[in-house]
């Protein structure tokens, strides 16, 4: 299988979460003994994982089904599905605001989608420039930064 992202969850069993795009699932491996802990079916073609330790959830970006699977790291089941109606490219978390920010691709361009982590609902959709290669928040999580690879520029937003 192609491993596109590995995320470790250090406060619980030292797990690695590996998307398996060709199997529409993720595999969770216990890195203490490198044994498969569990495989979970998610949306179509999962490619990225974002872990929010404070919520004990993993957010799986499914590119072909254009949604995000919310997987509980307590029960190891998919607890919610967030329909984006656009292809998720990557995401980051602003834990202060309790938001997941997703860059997604549509036929008209890119969007910056803001998701409330309490309700797992999309709360805002903003236009985002194309060719974004990274997104992050400052340490106080008040300022977000979008970096572009084509124009060698950075957008800053609050």
Beta strands, then each sheet from edge to edge (+ up, - down):
strand 1: 6-9
strand 2: 15-20
strand 3: 25-30
strand 4: 35-41
strand 5: 46-52
strand 6: 57-62
strand 7: 67-72
strand 8: 78-83
strand 9: 87-94
strand 10: 99-106
strand 11: 109-116
strand 12: 121-128
strand 13: 132-137
strand 14: 144-148
strand 15: 154-157
sheet 1: 1+ 2- 3+ 4-
sheet 2: 5+ 6- 7+ 8-
sheet 3: 9+ 10- 11+ 12-
sheet 4: 13+ 14- 15+
end
